[in-house]
Every structure is written in structure tokens, then in C-alpha cells.
Amino acid sequence: MVVRVGDKVIADTTDALTLQEATYPPVYYIPLSDVDESALQRTDHSTYCPYKGDASYYSIGDLENVVWSYETPYPEVAPIEKRVAFYTNKVELTVVNTD
């Protein structure tokens, strides 16, 4: 999986975690270690999910709050800790199937 903003690669991973909630599209959580953290600017924005906990947000350039992370997720979703997700309508996210 590769995430780009314009020509810049923001993330490149073979270890994305897919989370599917109800009828929503799947969300891909990418290990922070596979993300170019220098491209992320933390914002003051936050949200709360009753299933996952409190989310923190990041901007990439002019794209505000386009990345989110559950830094201390609830135990039921602990695998998403130290991972980030991207709004796929704001970045180019390419899923490469190697099967």
C-alpha cells in the first residue's frame, strides 16, 4: 500500500491493517514506522469514537486533518495503536495485491 500527496510518497507499507465497521468503507491503518513523519503536522483537532477512543489528527501541507491516529485505543482495537489512517478522498491511496 502506498499513500501519496501529489508526487510525494507519504507512506509505503506491506503491513496495513484493514478495519471494517458496519457498512462504512474499509479503513487502512498503516504503521507509523512506515510513514514519512516529517510530512505530518499535528493539529489541535480531535474526535471521539465510542468503539475506538480519542483520535488525534494531522495535516499534510494544505490538507487539514487528513490523517488520524488512536494513540491509546480501547483494548478491543489495540492493534491500531501506533498506526495512522488517511482520508482516502484527500490522498491517493494505492492498494497493491501481491497474491
Summary of the structure (lengths in Angstrom):
residues: 99
radius of gyration: 12.9
end to end distance: 13.3
largest distance: 40.0
contacts: 251
relative contact order: 0.25
helix: 12%
strand: 49%
